[in-house]
Amino acid sequence: NSVLITVLFIFLPVQTFNTTNVTKLCPGAQCTFAFYGGESLYHKYIFIFQLANAFVFLWLVNFAIALGQCTLAGAFASYYWASRKPADIPLWPLFSSFGRAIRYHTGSLAFGALILAIVQLIRVILEYLDHKLKGTQNSFTRFLLCCLKCCFWCLEKFLKFINRNAYIMIAIYGKNFCTSAKEAFFLLMRNVVRVAVLDKVTDFLLFLGKILVAGGVGVLAFFFFTQKIPVIAQEAPALNYYWVPLLTVIIGSYLVAHGFFSVYAMCVDTLFLCFCEDLERNDGSTAKPYFMSASLHRILGKKELSPKKAAG
């Protein structure tokens, strides 16, 4: 296109605006110059506008995640703290929890999402600077950028962990974000050994479940695409390269499994925080009975001293 325009400008006669027929066809037409760059307010601050769009996008994404986590935590907590199961459990626990989160906890969820979005925006800016300065950096600059990116990556992981547990405490007690984050952090620190063991075991089991789901679907897809299942062999398309749809199916099944197992992970975290809170608030006596089941107390609990041993 640029070559064609150049050729036309060279060989065609130059005409002025007043000698052409444009004024008769379009009365009031004017010849203006369309500039590019920093000639207007929009072009001067376009980078700032792009950062603002990125920040709002990160904020909305984190808010949606926070709303989902708080909704799930409220539904699971309503099951745990029910004295008589299932009589005291709400009829629609998920919808009830979603209504409470929207009505009472929107500000706390937005504040937690805001903190996380600021850190993520700083990481985006650092990646942008690293990309722009690539090739012109000395060893000290590369080391400094690497340290900053590592520090903010760790900070983002820590904030995600704090926010997740803060949303659980918000769903349980309905307090603000800062108070819930502080109470959740100190509650976990008082049970740090249980936290470490439970997180590792849960992460391993959930990862194993995702691999099994993706692997099972991949094996079925392999037999389907290679027409090795006699019942549906006629339905399978004839493919020269079946690895492309096979990999697509495996990756898609893993992502779907990840979404489903993240609900189980939220359930484990919520029940664990409720369990720790139950141990500190109650002692298993008739006056203060545990809300947990006996099997859960055997798995995660510690042997409590009987009243006689405690008195002795």
Protein Blocks (a to p, Z undefined) as FASTA:
>chain_A
ZZmmmmmmmmpccddfklmmklmmmghiacddddedjfbfklmmmmmmmmmmmmmmmmmm
mmmmmmmmmmmmmmmmmmmmpmbacklpcfblmlmmmmmmmmmmmmmmmmmmmmmmmmmm
mmmmmmmmmmmmgojacfklmmmmmmmmmmmmmmmmmmmmmmmmmmmmmmmnopafklmm
mmmmmmmmmmmmmmmmmmmmmmmmmmmmmmmmmmmmmmmmmmmmnopafklmmmpccdfb
lmlmmmmmmmmmmmmmmmmmmmmmmmmmmmmmmmmmmmmmpgoiaklccfbdfklmmmmm
ccdddfklmmZZ
